[in-house]
Amino acid sequence: MSHTRTSEYPFIIRHLSNEEGGGYLIEFPDLPGCMSDGDTIEQAINNGQDAVDAWIAAAREMNRHIPKPGELESQSGKWVQRVPKSIHLRLVNRAKEEGVSLNTLVIMMLSESLGSENYRALK
């Protein structure tokens, strides 16, 4: 069995607003729902590696597929979604409130939803 080094997984880091608790959030797109945070970028990265280790251990325990680092890069990740104007306006306003782009907001919402869906499936 080959072992992937967790440090090879691509990640996204974003600053958390004071309302969100401050610090930095790290997310691993290849591992749905895998995220962590820290007061500094370095701490977020270190905590993120612990989160990756835990995610992989849980996936192995449940005999679930463990994506290889960068596996999602081979897919475009792009699709066009039409939504009613009222939903679009609400999303745009929420993105402004959060200080992020509309694209980032929707990705965060989808990630959180998929993460909680995976959590519910574990129960």
Long-range contacts (C-beta under 8 A, 24 or more apart in sequence): 4-56, 4-66, 4-68, 4-69, 6-49, 6-52, 6-53, 6-56, 7-49, 8-69, 8-70, 9-52, 9-69, 9-70, 10-69, 10-70, 10-73, 11-45, 11-48, 13-41, 13-44, 13-45, 14-100, 14-104, 17-98, 17-99, 26-51, 27-111, 28-52, 28-55, 29-72, 29-111, 30-67, 30-68, 30-69, 30-70, 30-71, 30-72, 31-55, 31-56, 31-67, 32-111, 32-114, 32-115, 32-118, 33-111, 33-114, 33-115, 33-116, 33-118, 33-119, 34-115, 35-111, 35-115, 58-122, 62-122
